[in-house]
Every structure is written in C-alpha cells, then in structure tokens.
Amino acid sequence: MINKQHLHPFALLIKVGFLFRDFLPAVFGFVFLRQYWQIWLILPIVLLMWAGLDYYCFTYEMTDKELIVNSGVIIKQQRHIPYKQIQNLKRRQWFFLEPFGVETLIVDTGAKEKDQREVTLLAVSNVVRMLLDFNSSEPTDLTQLPVEPVKEMKKSTEYKIGFKELALYAMTNPDILGQFLFILVISNHLGLTDIISNASDTLVDHVSHYGLVAILIVLNVIILSLVVVNLVRVMLRFYGFMVLRQDNLLTVQRGLIQKSILHVSINRIQSIHIRQNIFRQIFGLVTVELDLIADATKSDEQKRVTLIPVISQDKVYSVLKEFLDYPPEQAPIINKGDWYTSWLFVRNALVGVGIVAMAMAIFYHGFWYWVALMPLVILAIIFGWYKGYYTGVNRYDDGHLALRTARQLTNDTALIGWHEIQSMSVDVSLLMVWTKRANLIVSVRSGNQVLRLRYRYLPTQEVEAIFKWYREYV
C-alpha cells in the first residue's frame, strides 16, 4: 500500500504556524513588558527546532489491514488503527494546499479514551484519503460519489447557503451584543470616554446637539464595525457551505481559507436540534445541529455538528425530511408553557438575583444601589418567562419525540427517536406533587458522553403520558 514515510513538507510549515500561534501571547508579553528580551530572540529558534523534531519523528504507513502512525519526540508512540475501526474521516484543506493536492485528515476511531479517539495526518496527499476511503469501505469524498445517482437526486437533497443568508446569520449573532459591551468597558483605551465627556460639557454649554451627534456617530461606527467583523468571520467559516446526502452518508462542506469536509453516517445521529435565538426569531431563521456518537474532533463539532447554519423556519422541516428519515414534514405541535410554568422559572431567576443582591449589600448600601439592581430584576423576569413559555414536549408520531426548552433567550427543539434514548426518568419533589408538576429527564449520546436533556415544571399528566409511551417501547 504505502511504505513508511514522513508527512508532506507543508506539514512543517503548518506546525511552525501553530506553535507561533500558541506562543503569541507570551511573545507579546515579552515585547510590551520589555523584560527578558533575550527570550524574544531565542524563542523563535526553539520553536523552529521543536517543529523540525516533531516533523521528523512523525511517520505513517498503510498496510493491507491497518494504518500505522509513529509519533513523539521525547515519548515515542506507535498507533495501529485497523481500517474497520475507522468511524469517520474529516478533511481540512488550507487554500494554499489545494493546488498541490495536499490536505489534513482527521481519522476518528470512535475510541472511548480521549487521547486515543483520533489521529491527525497534518499534510498528506489526496491519495492517502482515497485509500483510507476505499479500505474503510465507505466512500466519503464528493468527487468519488457516483455521477448518475447525484443527477437523479431531488434538488432539495443538496442544500447550499448564499451570501444573503450568511449576512443575516452574522447580523443576528448575539455575540455582537457582548462584543459591544466589551468595547464600552475598554472605551478609555479607544478615546470614547473623552468624546462623551466633551459631549457632556457641550450639553452644559447649551450646544448639546453636536455632542449627541458625536456620540451617535461613534456608537454607529462601533456597531457597524462589529457587524462587518462578524460577517467576515462567518464568511471564513461557512463560505461555500453545502450539505449533500448520498445513500447512508451526509457530507458537510464549508470554509474559505481552510476548507473543511465532514462525513457523517446517518446511523451515528442521536438527535436533531433546531435552535433559534430571539434575534433570529425576528427574521424567521433557525439553525440545525446534530448530536453524534463518538464524534471526537476537537473543533466546534466535538459533540454537536452544525448541519445547516441558517435556514428559514418555514422550510426547515421540509428540507430536513430530504436529508434525514425521521423528522416530521411540518413543525411538530408542542404546547406552550402555561403561566404557572413561566412563574416557576421567573421565581428561580429572582431567587438567584436576590442572593447576589443580598451578598453585595454587605459592601454597598443606599437607594441608588437598589435602583441599579432593577435591570437585573427585569432581565430575570424576561429570561424566566421566555424559558417557561417555550418549554414543552410532545410526540409527533408513534416512535419519535419533540422536546423544546429555552436558555438565555434561545429556544431549542430536539427531535429524538425512542431507540436513540439511553434512558428516561421523571423527577418530582414534594411541592411539585401538590402543584401537579414534574421534570422529564431524557439522556442521549452526544460525542463520547451522555447528554442529559432536562425539561422542568411540565404538567404531570403530559410527563406520565410520555414516560408510559417510552416504557411500552422498552
């Protein structure tokens, strides 16, 4: 097959880049503190030497039955990976590697031990991937899929995202709000405080119009800059996004500077999550994610894979039906939480705020301190009501559940088949018995662990019906 050999020389370049990235904070620290400047001169040499040794000690070979990987500079390690043990191949390709037919391969073995789950071949020829595809007996490359069946597929079987959808995805990212607050906190370094101070003086001098205009201009520039930065981030991550199903395999491709291609077997999917934050509700957009078995990648797909970053809520179920077998054709009917459920969540949030307020009252006193707490009280009420309103469960057919809850103004609808549920339990306190409420806990596989989905303060009658349904199948 392939005799023992080193990675492509591009791997050395990538290793050096990763090392400098990891040590960049230390480098800036030496520069700004102007201390130990000798280390600033020695560090690049040490990093280059280490990268060279790491590259030299890493070799791989492919026999008729297994992939053998040797690694380690100080502690030598040899991994034997039978082809039948390979659960998944994930591909990444920097833009400068594509002309040379070189890419990064992440081999997922599905092992339970964290340090044994995957092997990364940092830069290898496309031939290596083709051989691994062939020997693991599942074709996982878009270019290797049969031509005729793809042409006969329905159009909705292949889903792509355009610039408009990505722009809406970036603008409705709640991280923008946190970034905006962070910039306000460090406004002293950006000169914003001086502008506000000058505007206040102008207000006192009866020319407040110009001061307010200056403040509004600065705030708009900050917001616009954040939108542009987040749009660039989204474009780099999801440019060229495409989902394709072929037989029992889903292929997710995305990325501009670094192309990422993920292959997911249908039988590894444990649950489907349709998420929608409060900003995307305005535009009617949702995000679709999948929980998988033993997905050991170290990126954001470690436990949950983004199947569709952004799609209209009106067509999400019809599109999902083309890719997966058990989603409903229309949004499942889930009863909204009643006023009492919302009140219980509001109560819990207010108790948390009250504990913090009483603790802080030891150091701060006075009328204005309690006035300053009012925004926290209002947020607790809003968050509690929102979660109670969107918490509910229901069956949408004989073998599948639709469960919805919310957290931090983001509602999450989970679609789960009974055979994917690891366990189900009902939690009832003494007070909840009197109020006829119960908590439903559903455990499913996520990555290499068990994810416990908790749906609280549901009517006891609904929880008992769901639990009885599950017991019938078990």
N, C-alpha and C positions, 0 to 999 in steps of 0.2 A: 504494500500500500504506500506508505510514506515512511522513509527511514528517519532516524533520529536527526533533528535539525533545530536550529535556533529560529526565533521569530523573525519576521521581516525587519530590516534595519529601521524602518519607520517606527518600530516599537521603542527603540532607544530614544528617538525624538519625543515621543509621547510620554515616556517615563520621565524624562527631564522636565517636560512641561508640568506634569502632575506634581513632581517634587517641589518645583519652584512655586507652584500654586499653594501647596500645603504650608510652605515655609514663608510665604509672603508676609503674613502679619509680623513674624519675627524680624524680617528684613526691614520693614517699615519702622518697627520699634527701635532697631539699632540706628537707623538714619535720623529719626526725629529726636531721639534722646541724645544723639551724638556721643554715645558711650560705646566702648568696646568696638571701635571702628575696624579693628583688625579682624574681628569675626565677620564683618561685612565683606572683607576681601577673601577670607578663607572659605566662607560658607558655599559660594558657587562652585569652588573646586571640589569640596567634599561631596556636594550633591551630584556633580558630574561623575565623580569616581564611583559613588554608590550606584547610580543609574547604570553605569557600564558593567559593574559586577553583577547587578541584578539581571541585566540583559544576558550576560554571558552564561549565568548559571541556570537560566530558564531554557529548557528544551522540550520538545514534544515529538511523538511518533505515533503512527497509526498502523496497527496490525490488522489481521483479518477479523479479530474479535473485539478489540478494545482500543481505547485512546490512552496513551501513557504520557504523563506530564511530570517532568522533573523541575523542581524549583528550590529556592532558598540559598542565601549567601552564607549565613552562619549555621543555620539548621537546615539540613537537606531534607527534602520531602519528595516522595515519588507517589503519584496517584495513578491507579489503574481504574479506568472507567469503561466497563463493558458497554457496547453500543445499545444493548437492550435496556440499560439503566438510564439512558438519556431521556428525560421527560420533556425537555423543551430547549430550543436554540433561539437565543436572542441576538440580533445583529445590530451593530452600530458602525457607522462609517463617517469619518470626518470628510468634509468636502474635498480636501486636498488628496485624499486617498483613493477617491473614486476613479480617477483616470488611470491609476496603477492596478486596479482590481484587487485592492487590499482592504480588509475590514476587520473589525473587532468581533469576536464570537464569545458569547457567554453561554456556557454549557450548564444547564440545570439538571442535576442528578436526582433531585427530589429527596435527598438525604435529610434526616431529622437534625443532625448536628449542624449548627450554624456555619462552622468553618469548613464543612465538607459538602455543602449543598451545591456549590458551583465552582467552575473553573473558567478563568478568563484567558482567552488567547488574544493578546492585545493587538497584534497586527499579523494577519495571515492571509494567504492567497484565497481567492474565491473557490479554488479547487478544494481546499480543506472543508469549507462549508458544504460543498456539493457532495463530498464523500461522506461527511457526517450525516447529511440528509438521507443519503441513499442507505447507509448502514443502519440508521435508526428507524428505517422503513416508513418514514412519514415525510413526504416532500414538503418543505417549508419555505420554499423560495417562490416569489411571484413569477419569476422568469421560467421556473420549471413546471408550473401548473399547465395541464393540457390546454391547448388553444381552443379547441372546439367547444368543450363544455362551458368555458368562460363566455364565449359569444352567445351561447344559448341561455345564459342566466338572465333573470329579470333585472331591470335597471336598478331597482332598489336594493339588490344584493350587494352592490358596490356603492359605498357612501363616501362622498368627498365633502370637504369644507372649504368655502371660498373666503375671500378677504372680508366681506361684509359680516359674516358670522364670527370670524376671529376678532374683528374690531368690536362687535357687541360683547363678545366674551371678555375682552380686555377691559372695556369700559364698565362692565358690571362686576368686576372683581372687587370683593370687599376689602382686599388688601390695600387698595388705594386710600381708603379712609385712615387706616393705621399709618400708612406712609405719610399722609398729610399731617396727622397729629405729631408724628415723629419730627417732621421738618419744623413745625411750630415750636416744638420743645427746644430744638437747637437753633432757633431763629437768631440768637445772639451772634452766632458764627456766620450767619447769612446776611446780617445787616437789616433784618426785618424789624428788629426792635427799634432801631434808630428811626426808621420810616414811621412806625406807629407813634413814637414819641414826638416826632416832628408834626405828625398829623394832629396829635392832641394839643400841641402848642398852637397850631393853626386854628384849631377849633376854639380855643380860648380867645384868640385874636379875631374872632368873628369871620374867619375865612375858611371854615371847616369844609367847604365844598371841595377844595383842592386836596385837602388831607384825606378825605374819604375816597376820592378818586384814586389817589396813590395807593391806598390800602387795597382797594378792589382790584386795581391793576396787578399788584404783587400777588394777591391771592389767586387771581385767574391765571397768571403765568405759572404759579406753582402747580395748580390743578392740571392745566394743560400739559405741563412738562411730565407730570406723573402719568397722565393718560398715554402720552407718546412713549415713555419708558416702558410701561406695561404692555403696550401694543407691540413694541419691538421684542420684548421677552416672549410674548405669546407667539409671535411670528417665528422666532427662532426655535421654539419648542414644537409648534404644531403646523408649521408650513408644509404643504403637500400632504396633509392628513388624509388617510384613506383606510377604510375597513373593507375587507373582502372575505367572503366565506367560500371555501372550496371543500366539498364533502364534509368531513368532520373537523375542519380546521378553520380558525379565524386568523386572519393576518391583519395586523395593525401597523401602518407605516406612517412616520412623521419625522419632522426635523429639517432644518435648513443647513446650518453649518455642520451639524453632526446628525446624519440620518440614522433613525432607529427603526428597526423592523422586529416586531414581536409576533410570535406564532403561539396561538392558544388552542389547545384541544377542547372541543365542546364538553367532553366528559369531565374536564377539570373545573368547570364553572360551578360554584356552590350557590351563589345568589347574585341577583341583579339589583343595583341601587340606582334609583332615579332621583337626583338631587337638584334642589332649586333654592338659591338664596333669595332674600327679599328684593334685591335689586333686579335679578333676572325674572322675577315674577312680573315686573312692570312690562318687560319686553316679551313675556311668554316663552322664555328659554329654559332648558333643563340640561343637565349633564348626566351621562350614563356611565356607571362604573361597574366592574365585575370583581367579586371575591373569588379567588382561585385556590386550588390545593397546592401547597408547597411551591409557591412561586418565590424563588429565592433571590431574585435580582435585588440589587442594593440601591436602586433608584426609587422614584416615587411609586413604581409599580410593585414594590416589595410585597405588599399584601393586597393591594387593590389596583386593578388595571383600568385606565380610562378608555372605555370603548368608543364613546362619542363625546368630545369635549363640549359641544354646544349644538343643540337642535331644537326646533320649535316643539313646544309641548303638545301641539295639535297633531303632530305626525310621528311623535317618538314611538308610540306603541306599534303603529303600522310598519315602521322601519325595523324595529326590533323583531317583529314577527318574521321578517325575511331572513334575519341572521340567526336567531335562536328559536327553539322549538316551543318553549312553554310560556312566553309572555302572552298576555291577552291582546286581542286585536284593538281594544279600546281601553281607556283608563278604567281600572277597576273601581267599583263603588266602595268607598271607605267612609263610614260615618264620621263626621266632625265631632270633636270632643265637646261635651256639654259645658255649661257654665261652672258646674262644680269641679270638673276635672281641671279647668283653667284656674279656678280659685286655689286648688291644692298646689299647683305649680307656682302661682303667684305667692302663696303663703311661704313655700320653701325658699323662694328667692328673697323675700322680705326678711325672713329669719337670718339668712346669710348676711344681708346688708346690716341688719340690726346688730349682729355680733361684732362685725367690723367697726360699726359706728360707736358702740359702747367701749370697745377696746381703745379706739382713737380718742375718745372723750377723756381718757385719763390724762392726755397731754394737751388737748385743745378744748377750749370752753367758749362759751359765748353764743350769742344769737346767730352770728354770721356763719359759724361752723355748722350749725344745724341747717341753715339755708343752703350751704354748699353741698349738703348731702341729698338735697331734693332731686338733682339729676340722677343719682344712683337709684333712688327710690322709684323714679319714673321708669328708668331702664329695667329695673327688676320686675315691675308690673307688666311692661311691654313684653319682655322675654318670657315671663311665666304664662301670660295669656296666649302668646303665639304658640308655645310648645303644647299647651293644653288643647288649643283649637285644632292642631294638626296631628294629634295622637289618636290612632285608631287602628284596628285590624279587621280583616275580613277574608273569606275565601272567594276566589274568583272562578274556580272550577273545583272538581272533586279532589284534585291532587295538589293544589298549589295555594299558597297564602300570599296576601298582600298586606304588609305591615308598614305603618307610617308613623314617624315621630319627627321631632324638630329639636335643633340645638343651635343656639346663637343665631336665630332668625334664618336658619336654613332647614327646610323640611326634606326628609329623606324617606322615599318609598322603596321598600325592599320586596322583591319578588322571590319566593323560595318554594321549592318543591318539597313535599313531605320526606322523600328519600334523601334529601340533602341535609335534613335537620339532624344534628348529632344528638341533641336532647331538648326537651321542653319541660318547663316547670312553672308552677304557679306559686306566687309569694303573697301571703295575706297576713297583715298584722291584726291585732285585736280591734283597733279603731276602724280598720278597713272592713272588718266583718260587719260592724254596726252600720257603716255607710254604704255597704254593698259594693265595694271596690276591690280590685285585685291587680297584681302585677304579673305580666306574662314575660317569661324569660326564654328566649329561643337561642340555642347555641348552634353555630355553623362553623365550618372550616374557613379560615382566612389565612392565606400563606401557609406557614407550617404550624399555626396555632389554632386555637378555638376562639372564635369571636362570639361574645355574649351580647345579644340584642335584647334590650330591656324596654318594655312598654308598660308605663306605670299608670295607675289610677284608672284603669278601664272598668266598665261595668262588669260585675261578677258574672252575669248571665252570658255576656259575649265571650269572656275568657273561658268559662266552663264549656261552651259550645266548641271553641277552637281546640281545647285540650281533649275533649271527647273525640273529636274528629281525628286528632293525631293518634290517640290510643287505639282507635279502630284499625289504622294502618299498621301500627307497630305490632 
